[in-house]
Amino acid sequence: MRVNGEKVCLEKSLPLAAYLAARGFDCRMVAVERNGQIVPKADYEKVELQEEDILEIVRFVGGG
């Protein structure tokens, strides 16, 4: 799998929400694109990641 351009070994299929949590991401503070499609936050638990997936994960940052 590729995440933000870097190769990541995915040992088994797992839900996107579980992957994000394991990597320390707050699901409320990120946007995820999977294989060129934006993943709705409501689907993070349903989307099963596979070794061939390409993810782009973007964090929201506040400021002023």
CHARMM-style PDB file with segment names, atoms N, HN, CA, C and O in Angstrom:
ATOM      1  N   MET     1       0.854  -1.164   0.000  1.00  0.00      PROA
ATOM      2  CA  MET     1       0.000   0.000   0.000  1.00  0.00      PROA
ATOM      3  C   MET     1       0.903   1.230   0.000  1.00  0.00      PROA
ATOM      4  O   MET     1       2.023   1.187   0.509  1.00  0.00      PROA
ATOM      5  N   ARG     2       0.416   2.307  -0.565  1.00  0.00      PROA
ATOM      6  HN  ARG     2      -0.494   2.341  -0.979  1.00  0.00      PROA
ATOM      7  CA  ARG     2       1.139   3.585  -0.539  1.00  0.00      PROA
ATOM      8  C   ARG     2       0.316   4.589   0.271  1.00  0.00      PROA
ATOM      9  O   ARG     2      -0.890   4.733   0.072  1.00  0.00      PROA
ATOM     10  N   VAL     3       0.994   5.274   1.184  1.00  0.00      PROA
ATOM     11  HN  VAL     3       1.974   5.158   1.346  1.00  0.00      PROA
ATOM     12  CA  VAL     3       0.358   6.298   2.006  1.00  0.00      PROA
ATOM     13  C   VAL     3       1.172   7.575   1.863  1.00  0.00      PROA
ATOM     14  O   VAL     3       2.345   7.620   2.232  1.00  0.00      PROA
ATOM     15  N   ASN     4       0.545   8.606   1.329  1.00  0.00      PROA
ATOM     16  HN  ASN     4      -0.409   8.570   1.029  1.00  0.00      PROA
ATOM     17  CA  ASN     4       1.213   9.891   1.102  1.00  0.00      PROA
ATOM     18  C   ASN     4       2.535   9.703   0.365  1.00  0.00      PROA
ATOM     19  O   ASN     4       3.537  10.343   0.684  1.00  0.00      PROA
ATOM     20  N   GLY     5       2.517   8.815  -0.624  1.00  0.00      PROA
ATOM     21  HN  GLY     5       1.703   8.295  -0.883  1.00  0.00      PROA
ATOM     22  CA  GLY     5       3.674   8.600  -1.480  1.00  0.00      PROA
ATOM     23  C   GLY     5       4.701   7.610  -0.969  1.00  0.00      PROA
ATOM     24  O   GLY     5       5.656   7.302  -1.681  1.00  0.00      PROA
ATOM     25  N   GLU     6       4.535   7.100   0.250  1.00  0.00      PROA
ATOM     26  HN  GLU     6       3.759   7.351   0.829  1.00  0.00      PROA
ATOM     27  CA  GLU     6       5.492   6.162   0.819  1.00  0.00      PROA
ATOM     28  C   GLU     6       4.911   4.755   0.871  1.00  0.00      PROA
ATOM     29  O   GLU     6       3.734   4.571   1.181  1.00  0.00      PROA
ATOM     30  N   LYS     7       5.746   3.764   0.566  1.00  0.00      PROA
ATOM     31  HN  LYS     7       6.702   3.914   0.315  1.00  0.00      PROA
ATOM     32  CA  LYS     7       5.332   2.358   0.615  1.00  0.00      PROA
ATOM     33  C   LYS     7       5.141   1.948   2.068  1.00  0.00      PROA
ATOM     34  O   LYS     7       6.009   2.182   2.909  1.00  0.00      PROA
ATOM     35  N   VAL     8       3.998   1.335   2.355  1.00  0.00      PROA
ATOM     36  HN  VAL     8       3.292   1.145   1.672  1.00  0.00      PROA
ATOM     37  CA  VAL     8       3.667   0.853   3.689  1.00  0.00      PROA
ATOM     38  C   VAL     8       3.233  -0.600   3.561  1.00  0.00      PROA
ATOM     39  O   VAL     8       2.409  -0.933   2.710  1.00  0.00      PROA
ATOM     40  N   CYS     9       3.785  -1.462   4.401  1.00  0.00      PROA
ATOM     41  HN  CYS     9       4.455  -1.192   5.092  1.00  0.00      PROA
ATOM     42  CA  CYS     9       3.401  -2.875   4.372  1.00  0.00      PROA
ATOM     43  C   CYS     9       2.108  -3.058   5.159  1.00  0.00      PROA
ATOM     44  O   CYS     9       2.025  -2.721   6.341  1.00  0.00      PROA
ATOM     45  N   LEU    10       1.118  -3.589   4.488  1.00  0.00      PROA
ATOM     46  HN  LEU    10       1.185  -3.862   3.529  1.00  0.00      PROA
ATOM     47  CA  LEU    10      -0.165  -3.875   5.127  1.00  0.00      PROA
ATOM     48  C   LEU    10      -0.245  -5.386   5.290  1.00  0.00      PROA
ATOM     49  O   LEU    10      -0.410  -6.105   4.305  1.00  0.00      PROA
ATOM     50  N   GLU    11      -0.133  -5.873   6.514  1.00  0.00      PROA
ATOM     51  HN  GLU    11       0.001  -5.288   7.314  1.00  0.00      PROA
ATOM     52  CA  GLU    11      -0.074  -7.312   6.765  1.00  0.00      PROA
ATOM     53  C   GLU    11      -1.395  -8.018   6.478  1.00  0.00      PROA
ATOM     54  O   GLU    11      -1.409  -9.175   6.057  1.00  0.00      PROA
ATOM     55  N   LYS    12      -2.505  -7.315   6.706  1.00  0.00      PROA
ATOM     56  HN  LYS    12      -2.494  -6.376   7.048  1.00  0.00      PROA
ATOM     57  CA  LYS    12      -3.822  -7.888   6.437  1.00  0.00      PROA
ATOM     58  C   LYS    12      -4.800  -6.763   6.187  1.00  0.00      PROA
ATOM     59  O   LYS    12      -4.538  -5.614   6.541  1.00  0.00      PROA
ATOM     60  N   SER    13      -5.912  -7.086   5.585  1.00  0.00      PROA
ATOM     61  HN  SER    13      -6.124  -8.020   5.297  1.00  0.00      PROA
ATOM     62  CA  SER    13      -6.968  -6.119   5.348  1.00  0.00      PROA
ATOM     63  C   SER    13      -7.488  -5.611   6.689  1.00  0.00      PROA
ATOM     64  O   SER    13      -7.684  -6.390   7.622  1.00  0.00      PROA
ATOM     65  N   LEU    14      -7.709  -4.305   6.779  1.00  0.00      PROA
ATOM     66  HN  LEU    14      -7.549  -3.672   6.021  1.00  0.00      PROA
ATOM     67  CA  LEU    14      -8.292  -3.763   7.993  1.00  0.00      PROA
ATOM     68  C   LEU    14      -9.064  -2.494   7.657  1.00  0.00      PROA
ATOM     69  O   LEU    14      -8.809  -1.863   6.631  1.00  0.00      PROA
ATOM     70  N   PRO    15     -10.013  -2.116   8.524  1.00  0.00      PROA
ATOM     71  CA  PRO    15     -10.806  -0.919   8.267  1.00  0.00      PROA
ATOM     72  C   PRO    15      -9.939   0.339   8.295  1.00  0.00      PROA
ATOM     73  O   PRO    15      -8.968   0.420   9.048  1.00  0.00      PROA
ATOM     74  N   LEU    16     -10.297   1.304   7.474  1.00  0.00      PROA
ATOM     75  HN  LEU    16     -11.085   1.237   6.862  1.00  0.00      PROA
ATOM     76  CA  LEU    16      -9.581   2.566   7.427  1.00  0.00      PROA
ATOM     77  C   LEU    16      -9.518   3.210   8.809  1.00  0.00      PROA
ATOM     78  O   LEU    16      -8.466   3.717   9.199  1.00  0.00      PROA
ATOM     79  N   ALA    17     -10.617   3.203   9.556  1.00  0.00      PROA
ATOM     80  HN  ALA    17     -11.472   2.791   9.240  1.00  0.00      PROA
ATOM     81  CA  ALA    17     -10.643   3.812  10.891  1.00  0.00      PROA
ATOM     82  C   ALA    17      -9.601   3.168  11.805  1.00  0.00      PROA
ATOM     83  O   ALA    17      -8.933   3.871  12.563  1.00  0.00      PROA
ATOM     84  N   ALA    18      -9.454   1.858  11.745  1.00  0.00      PROA
ATOM     85  HN  ALA    18      -9.997   1.288  11.129  1.00  0.00      PROA
ATOM     86  CA  ALA    18      -8.472   1.148  12.573  1.00  0.00      PROA
ATOM     87  C   ALA    18      -7.050   1.523  12.159  1.00  0.00      PROA
ATOM     88  O   ALA    18      -6.183   1.706  13.013  1.00  0.00      PROA
ATOM     89  N   TYR    19      -6.812   1.636  10.871  1.00  0.00      PROA
ATOM     90  HN  TYR    19      -7.517   1.487  10.177  1.00  0.00      PROA
ATOM     91  CA  TYR    19      -5.490   2.025  10.377  1.00  0.00      PROA
ATOM     92  C   TYR    19      -5.141   3.429  10.878  1.00  0.00      PROA
ATOM     93  O   TYR    19      -4.039   3.654  11.379  1.00  0.00      PROA
ATOM     94  N   LEU    20      -6.073   4.368  10.744  1.00  0.00      PROA
ATOM     95  HN  LEU    20      -6.968   4.185  10.337  1.00  0.00      PROA
ATOM     96  CA  LEU    20      -5.832   5.737  11.186  1.00  0.00      PROA
ATOM     97  C   LEU    20      -5.551   5.792  12.682  1.00  0.00      PROA
ATOM     98  O   LEU    20      -4.620   6.474  13.111  1.00  0.00      PROA
ATOM     99  N   ALA    21      -6.342   5.087  13.476  1.00  0.00      PROA
ATOM    100  HN  ALA    21      -7.098   4.533  13.127  1.00  0.00      PROA
ATOM    101  CA  ALA    21      -6.164   5.075  14.929  1.00  0.00      PROA
ATOM    102  C   ALA    21      -4.800   4.493  15.305  1.00  0.00      PROA
ATOM    103  O   ALA    21      -4.122   5.019  16.187  1.00  0.00      PROA
ATOM    104  N   ALA    22      -4.400   3.414  14.641  1.00  0.00      PROA
ATOM    105  HN  ALA    22      -4.950   2.987  13.924  1.00  0.00      PROA
ATOM    106  CA  ALA    22      -3.117   2.771  14.929  1.00  0.00      PROA
ATOM    107  C   ALA    22      -1.940   3.693  14.608  1.00  0.00      PROA
ATOM    108  O   ALA    22      -0.871   3.572  15.205  1.00  0.00      PROA
ATOM    109  N   ARG    23      -2.142   4.609  13.669  1.00  0.00      PROA
ATOM    110  HN  ARG    23      -3.011   4.707  13.184  1.00  0.00      PROA
ATOM    111  CA  ARG    23      -1.074   5.543  13.273  1.00  0.00      PROA
ATOM    112  C   ARG    23      -1.175   6.881  13.997  1.00  0.00      PROA
ATOM    113  O   ARG    23      -0.418   7.805  13.701  1.00  0.00      PROA
ATOM    114  N   GLY    24      -2.110   6.989  14.949  1.00  0.00      PROA
ATOM    115  HN  GLY    24      -2.725   6.238  15.189  1.00  0.00      PROA
ATOM    116  CA  GLY    24      -2.220   8.186  15.765  1.00  0.00      PROA
ATOM    117  C   GLY    24      -2.994   9.333  15.149  1.00  0.00      PROA
ATOM    118  O   GLY    24      -2.915  10.463  15.632  1.00  0.00      PROA
ATOM    119  N   PHE    25      -3.749   9.059  14.081  1.00  0.00      PROA
ATOM    120  HN  PHE    25      -3.813   8.141  13.689  1.00  0.00      PROA
ATOM    121  CA  PHE    25      -4.567  10.096  13.464  1.00  0.00      PROA
ATOM    122  C   PHE    25      -5.906  10.198  14.177  1.00  0.00      PROA
ATOM    123  O   PHE    25      -6.482   9.187  14.578  1.00  0.00      PROA
ATOM    124  N   ASP    26      -6.400  11.417  14.335  1.00  0.00      PROA
ATOM    125  HN  ASP    26      -5.933  12.239  14.010  1.00  0.00      PROA
ATOM    126  CA  ASP    26      -7.741  11.665  14.849  1.00  0.00      PROA
ATOM    127  C   ASP    26      -8.664  11.720  13.630  1.00  0.00      PROA
ATOM    128  O   ASP    26      -8.536  12.623  12.803  1.00  0.00      PROA
ATOM    129  N   CYS    27      -9.583  10.776  13.511  1.00  0.00      PROA
ATOM    130  HN  CYS    27      -9.687  10.043  14.183  1.00  0.00      PROA
ATOM    131  CA  CYS    27     -10.465  10.686  12.341  1.00  0.00      PROA
ATOM    132  C   CYS    27     -11.251  11.970  12.093  1.00  0.00      PROA
ATOM    133  O   CYS    27     -11.642  12.249  10.959  1.00  0.00      PROA
ATOM    134  N   ARG    28     -11.483  12.745  13.137  1.00  0.00      PROA
ATOM    135  HN  ARG    28     -11.165  12.518  14.057  1.00  0.00      PROA
ATOM    136  CA  ARG    28     -12.231  13.998  12.985  1.00  0.00      PROA
ATOM    137  C   ARG    28     -11.385  15.094  12.351  1.00  0.00      PROA
ATOM    138  O   ARG    28     -11.919  16.092  11.867  1.00  0.00      PROA
ATOM    139  N   MET    29     -10.067  14.914  12.351  1.00  0.00      PROA
ATOM    140  HN  MET    29      -9.632  14.103  12.744  1.00  0.00      PROA
ATOM    141  CA  MET    29      -9.158  15.972  11.916  1.00  0.00      PROA
ATOM    142  C   MET    29      -8.397  15.647  10.633  1.00  0.00      PROA
ATOM    143  O   MET    29      -7.400  16.296  10.318  1.00  0.00      PROA
ATOM    144  N   VAL    30      -8.870  14.640   9.894  1.00  0.00      PROA
ATOM    145  HN  VAL    30      -9.680  14.113  10.150  1.00  0.00      PROA
ATOM    146  CA  VAL    30      -8.202  14.279   8.648  1.00  0.00      PROA
ATOM    147  C   VAL    30      -9.210  14.125   7.518  1.00  0.00      PROA
ATOM    148  O   VAL    30     -10.402  13.912   7.743  1.00  0.00      PROA
ATOM    149  N   ALA    31      -8.704  14.236   6.314  1.00  0.00      PROA
ATOM    150  HN  ALA    31      -7.736  14.409   6.132  1.00  0.00      PROA
ATOM    151  CA  ALA    31      -9.459  13.888   5.109  1.00  0.00      PROA
ATOM    152  C   ALA    31      -8.638  12.797   4.428  1.00  0.00      PROA
ATOM    153  O   ALA    31      -7.408  12.853   4.415  1.00  0.00      PROA
ATOM    154  N   VAL    32      -9.326  11.800   3.860  1.00  0.00      PROA
ATOM    155  HN  VAL    32     -10.324  11.754   3.870  1.00  0.00      PROA
ATOM    156  CA  VAL    32      -8.628  10.676   3.238  1.00  0.00      PROA
ATOM    157  C   VAL    32      -9.130  10.479   1.812  1.00  0.00      PROA
ATOM    158  O   VAL    32     -10.330  10.458   1.542  1.00  0.00      PROA
ATOM    159  N   GLU    33      -8.160  10.336   0.915  1.00  0.00      PROA
ATOM    160  HN  GLU    33      -7.184  10.354   1.135  1.00  0.00      PROA
ATOM    161  CA  GLU    33      -8.442   9.974  -0.470  1.00  0.00      PROA
ATOM    162  C   GLU    33      -7.894   8.563  -0.668  1.00  0.00      PROA
ATOM    163  O   GLU    33      -6.734   8.288  -0.361  1.00  0.00      PROA
ATOM    164  N   ARG    34      -8.731   7.684  -1.180  1.00  0.00      PROA
ATOM    165  HN  ARG    34      -9.674   7.908  -1.430  1.00  0.00      PROA
ATOM    166  CA  ARG    34      -8.332   6.294  -1.432  1.00  0.00      PROA
ATOM    167  C   ARG    34      -8.504   6.011  -2.915  1.00  0.00      PROA
ATOM    168  O   ARG    34      -9.611   6.097  -3.447  1.00  0.00      PROA
ATOM    169  N   ASN    35      -7.426   5.678  -3.567  1.00  0.00      PROA
ATOM    170  HN  ASN    35      -6.527   5.608  -3.134  1.00  0.00      PROA
ATOM    171  CA  ASN    35      -7.441   5.354  -4.993  1.00  0.00      PROA
ATOM    172  C   ASN    35      -8.135   6.436  -5.820  1.00  0.00      PROA
ATOM    173  O   ASN    35      -8.904   6.148  -6.737  1.00  0.00      PROA
ATOM    174  N   GLY    36      -7.839   7.697  -5.465  1.00  0.00      PROA
ATOM    175  HN  GLY    36      -7.215   7.931  -4.720  1.00  0.00      PROA
ATOM    176  CA  GLY    36      -8.360   8.821  -6.236  1.00  0.00      PROA
ATOM    177  C   GLY    36      -9.746   9.294  -5.850  1.00  0.00      PROA
ATOM    178  O   GLY    36     -10.267  10.228  -6.460  1.00  0.00      PROA
ATOM    179  N   GLN    37     -10.358   8.673  -4.847  1.00  0.00      PROA
ATOM    180  HN  GLN    37      -9.935   7.915  -4.351  1.00  0.00      PROA
ATOM    181  CA  GLN    37     -11.709   9.043  -4.415  1.00  0.00      PROA
ATOM    182  C   GLN    37     -11.696   9.464  -2.947  1.00  0.00      PROA
ATOM    183  O   GLN    37     -11.107   8.783  -2.108  1.00  0.00      PROA
ATOM    184  N   ILE    38     -12.345  10.589  -2.640  1.00  0.00      PROA
ATOM    185  HN  ILE    38     -12.823  11.143  -3.321  1.00  0.00      PROA
ATOM    186  CA  ILE    38     -12.470  11.020  -1.249  1.00  0.00      PROA
ATOM    187  C   ILE    38     -13.347  10.017  -0.501  1.00  0.00      PROA
ATOM    188  O   ILE    38     -14.404   9.621  -0.993  1.00  0.00      PROA
ATOM    189  N   VAL    39     -12.907   9.610   0.687  1.00  0.00      PROA
ATOM    190  HN  VAL    39     -12.049   9.932   1.087  1.00  0.00      PROA
ATOM    191  CA  VAL    39     -13.678   8.680   1.511  1.00  0.00      PROA
ATOM    192  C   VAL    39     -14.497   9.500   2.504  1.00  0.00      PROA
ATOM    193  O   VAL    39     -13.924  10.232   3.311  1.00  0.00      PROA
ATOM    194  N   PRO    40     -15.834   9.392   2.462  1.00  0.00      PROA
ATOM    195  CA  PRO    40     -16.658  10.099   3.453  1.00  0.00      PROA
ATOM    196  C   PRO    40     -16.349   9.585   4.863  1.00  0.00      PROA
ATOM    197  O   PRO    40     -16.151   8.386   5.061  1.00  0.00      PROA
ATOM    198  N   LYS    41     -16.309  10.487   5.830  1.00  0.00      PROA
ATOM    199  HN  LYS    41     -16.470  11.461   5.669  1.00  0.00      PROA
ATOM    200  CA  LYS    41     -16.007  10.080   7.207  1.00  0.00      PROA
ATOM    201  C   LYS    41     -16.948   8.983   7.704  1.00  0.00      PROA
ATOM    202  O   LYS    41     -16.537   8.121   8.481  1.00  0.00      PROA
ATOM    203  N   ALA    42     -18.188   9.010   7.267  1.00  0.00      PROA
ATOM    204  HN  ALA    42     -18.522   9.710   6.636  1.00  0.00      PROA
ATOM    205  CA  ALA    42     -19.159   7.994   7.678  1.00  0.00      PROA
ATOM    206  C   ALA    42     -18.759   6.596   7.211  1.00  0.00      PROA
ATOM    207  O   ALA    42     -19.260   5.603   7.739  1.00  0.00      PROA
ATOM    208  N   ASP    43     -17.861   6.507   6.226  1.00  0.00      PROA
ATOM    209  HN  ASP    43     -17.454   7.314   5.797  1.00  0.00      PROA
ATOM    210  CA  ASP    43     -17.441   5.211   5.681  1.00  0.00      PROA
ATOM    211  C   ASP    43     -16.113   4.709   6.241  1.00  0.00      PROA
ATOM    212  O   ASP    43     -15.677   3.618   5.874  1.00  0.00      PROA
ATOM    213  N   TYR    44     -15.458   5.469   7.116  1.00  0.00      PROA
ATOM    214  HN  TYR    44     -15.812   6.355   7.414  1.00  0.00      PROA
ATOM    215  CA  TYR    44     -14.145   5.065   7.623  1.00  0.00      PROA
ATOM    216  C   TYR    44     -14.171   3.680   8.279  1.00  0.00      PROA
ATOM    217  O   TYR    44     -13.197   2.935   8.167  1.00  0.00      PROA
ATOM    218  N   GLU    45     -15.243   3.327   8.948  1.00  0.00      PROA
ATOM    219  HN  GLU    45     -16.034   3.932   9.039  1.00  0.00      PROA
ATOM    220  CA  GLU    45     -15.351   2.005   9.590  1.00  0.00      PROA
ATOM    221  C   GLU    45     -15.620   0.893   8.573  1.00  0.00      PROA
ATOM    222  O   GLU    45     -15.255  -0.261   8.798  1.00  0.00      PROA
ATOM    223  N   LYS    46     -16.261   1.247   7.454  1.00  0.00      PROA
ATOM    224  HN  LYS    46     -16.558   2.184   7.272  1.00  0.00      PROA
ATOM    225  CA  LYS    46     -16.676   0.244   6.459  1.00  0.00      PROA
ATOM    226  C   LYS    46     -15.608  -0.048   5.412  1.00  0.00      PROA
ATOM    227  O   LYS    46     -15.551  -1.155   4.877  1.00  0.00      PROA
ATOM    228  N   VAL    47     -14.764   0.933   5.116  1.00  0.00      PROA
ATOM    229  HN  VAL    47     -14.810   1.833   5.551  1.00  0.00      PROA
ATOM    230  CA  VAL    47     -13.763   0.783   4.052  1.00  0.00      PROA
ATOM    231  C   VAL    47     -12.639  -0.131   4.524  1.00  0.00      PROA
ATOM    232  O   VAL    47     -11.945   0.174   5.494  1.00  0.00      PROA
ATOM    233  N   GLU    48     -12.465  -1.251   3.835  1.00  0.00      PROA
ATOM    234  HN  GLU    48     -13.029  -1.500   3.047  1.00  0.00      PROA
ATOM    235  CA  GLU    48     -11.405  -2.217   4.145  1.00  0.00      PROA
ATOM    236  C   GLU    48     -10.199  -1.932   3.261  1.00  0.00      PROA
ATOM    237  O   GLU    48     -10.287  -2.003   2.035  1.00  0.00      PROA
ATOM    238  N   LEU    49      -9.076  -1.609   3.888  1.00  0.00      PROA
ATOM    239  HN  LEU    49      -9.004  -1.550   4.884  1.00  0.00      PROA
ATOM    240  CA  LEU    49      -7.861  -1.327   3.138  1.00  0.00      PROA
ATOM    241  C   LEU    49      -7.250  -2.614   2.605  1.00  0.00      PROA
ATOM    242  O   LEU    49      -7.311  -3.662   3.248  1.00  0.00      PROA
ATOM    243  N   GLN    50      -6.658  -2.515   1.414  1.00  0.00      PROA
ATOM    244  HN  GLN    50      -6.608  -1.664   0.892  1.00  0.00      PROA
ATOM    245  CA  GLN    50      -6.006  -3.645   0.755  1.00  0.00      PROA
ATOM    246  C   GLN    50      -4.579  -3.236   0.387  1.00  0.00      PROA
ATOM    247  O   GLN    50      -4.279  -2.045   0.303  1.00  0.00      PROA
ATOM    248  N   GLU    51      -3.718  -4.199   0.172  1.00  0.00      PROA
ATOM    249  HN  GLU    51      -3.962  -5.166   0.240  1.00  0.00      PROA
ATOM    250  CA  GLU    51      -2.311  -3.950  -0.134  1.00  0.00      PROA
ATOM    251  C   GLU    51      -2.130  -3.070  -1.374  1.00  0.00      PROA
ATOM    252  O   GLU    51      -1.162  -2.313  -1.450  1.00  0.00      PROA
ATOM    253  N   GLU    52      -3.037  -3.156  -2.339  1.00  0.00      PROA
ATOM    254  HN  GLU    52      -3.823  -3.770  -2.277  1.00  0.00      PROA
ATOM    255  CA  GLU    52      -2.883  -2.386  -3.585  1.00  0.00      PROA
ATOM    256  C   GLU    52      -3.427  -0.954  -3.495  1.00  0.00      PROA
ATOM    257  O   GLU    52      -3.346  -0.212  -4.474  1.00  0.00      PROA
ATOM    258  N   ASP    53      -3.975  -0.553  -2.349  1.00  0.00      PROA
ATOM    259  HN  ASP    53      -4.041  -1.156  -1.554  1.00  0.00      PROA
ATOM    260  CA  ASP    53      -4.555   0.784  -2.196  1.00  0.00      PROA
ATOM    261  C   ASP    53      -3.494   1.881  -2.183  1.00  0.00      PROA
ATOM    262  O   ASP    53      -2.347   1.665  -1.793  1.00  0.00      PROA
ATOM    263  N   ILE    54      -3.917   3.065  -2.623  1.00  0.00      PROA
ATOM    264  HN  ILE    54      -4.849   3.241  -2.940  1.00  0.00      PROA
ATOM    265  CA  ILE    54      -3.099   4.269  -2.557  1.00  0.00      PROA
ATOM    266  C   ILE    54      -3.892   5.294  -1.750  1.00  0.00      PROA
ATOM    267  O   ILE    54      -4.983   5.701  -2.152  1.00  0.00      PROA
ATOM    268  N   LEU    55      -3.340   5.707  -0.615  1.00  0.00      PROA
ATOM    269  HN  LEU    55      -2.454   5.376  -0.289  1.00  0.00      PROA
ATOM    270  CA  LEU    55      -4.008   6.658   0.270  1.00  0.00      PROA
ATOM    271  C   LEU    55      -3.272   7.984   0.288  1.00  0.00      PROA
ATOM    272  O   LEU    55      -2.044   8.031   0.215  1.00  0.00      PROA
ATOM    273  N   GLU    56      -4.030   9.048   0.384  1.00  0.00      PROA
ATOM    274  HN  GLU    56      -5.028   9.010   0.442  1.00  0.00      PROA
ATOM    275  CA  GLU    56      -3.512  10.375   0.690  1.00  0.00      PROA
ATOM    276  C   GLU    56      -4.271  10.819   1.928  1.00  0.00      PROA
ATOM    277  O   GLU    56      -5.499  10.894   1.920  1.00  0.00      PROA
ATOM    278  N   ILE    57      -3.540  11.112   2.986  1.00  0.00      PROA
ATOM    279  HN  ILE    57      -2.542  11.051   2.992  1.00  0.00      PROA
ATOM    280  CA  ILE    57      -4.137  11.543   4.248  1.00  0.00      PROA
ATOM    281  C   ILE    57      -3.696  12.970   4.518  1.00  0.00      PROA
ATOM    282  O   ILE    57      -2.502  13.267   4.529  1.00  0.00      PROA
ATOM    283  N   VAL    58      -4.671  13.856   4.738  1.00  0.00      PROA
ATOM    284  HN  VAL    58      -5.641  13.614   4.729  1.00  0.00      PROA
ATOM    285  CA  VAL    58      -4.396  15.267   4.964  1.00  0.00      PROA
ATOM    286  C   VAL    58      -4.952  15.639   6.320  1.00  0.00      PROA
ATOM    287  O   VAL    58      -6.110  15.350   6.621  1.00  0.00      PROA
ATOM    288  N   ARG    59      -4.125  16.288   7.155  1.00  0.00      PROA
ATOM    289  HN  ARG    59      -3.184  16.523   6.911  1.00  0.00      PROA
ATOM    290  CA  ARG    59      -4.565  16.759   8.467  1.00  0.00      PROA
ATOM    291  C   ARG    59      -5.049  18.194   8.362  1.00  0.00      PROA
ATOM    292  O   ARG    59      -4.495  19.000   7.616  1.00  0.00      PROA
ATOM    293  N   PHE    60      -6.090  18.498   9.121  1.00  0.00      PROA
ATOM    294  HN  PHE    60      -6.541  17.844   9.728  1.00  0.00      PROA
ATOM    295  CA  PHE    60      -6.571  19.881   9.209  1.00  0.00      PROA
ATOM    296  C   PHE    60      -5.752  20.595  10.278  1.00  0.00      PROA
ATOM    297  O   PHE    60      -5.533  20.061  11.365  1.00  0.00      PROA
ATOM    298  N   VAL    61      -5.306  21.795   9.961  1.00  0.00      PROA
ATOM    299  HN  VAL    61      -5.483  22.229   9.078  1.00  0.00      PROA
ATOM    300  CA  VAL    61      -4.510  22.584  10.902  1.00  0.00      PROA
ATOM    301  C   VAL    61      -5.171  23.948  11.037  1.00  0.00      PROA
ATOM    302  O   VAL    61      -5.455  24.623  10.048  1.00  0.00      PROA
ATOM    303  N   GLY    62      -5.409  24.338  12.292  1.00  0.00      PROA
ATOM    304  HN  GLY    62      -5.178  23.790  13.096  1.00  0.00      PROA
ATOM    305  CA  GLY    62      -5.999  25.645  12.538  1.00  0.00      PROA
ATOM    306  C   GLY    62      -4.917  26.701  12.680  1.00  0.00      PROA
ATOM    307  O   GLY    62      -3.753  26.389  12.927  1.00  0.00      PROA
ATOM    308  N   GLY    63      -5.303  27.908  12.525  1.00  0.00      PROA
ATOM    309  HN  GLY    63      -6.249  28.162  12.324  1.00  0.00      PROA
ATOM    310  CA  GLY    63      -4.344  28.993  12.667  1.00  0.00      PROA
ATOM    311  C   GLY    63      -5.022  30.321  12.398  1.00  0.00      PROA
ATOM    312  O   GLY    63      -6.229  30.396  12.166  1.00  0.00      PROA
ATOM    313  N   GLY    64      -4.230  31.340  12.436  1.00  0.00      PROA
ATOM    314  HN  GLY    64      -3.250  31.279  12.624  1.00  0.00      PROA
ATOM    315  CA  GLY    64      -4.852  32.633  12.204  1.00  0.00      PROA
ATOM    316  C   GLY    64      -3.894  33.658  11.707  1.00  0.00      PROA
ATOM    317  OT1 GLY    64      -4.283  34.801  11.467  1.00  0.00      PROA
TER     318      GLY     64
END
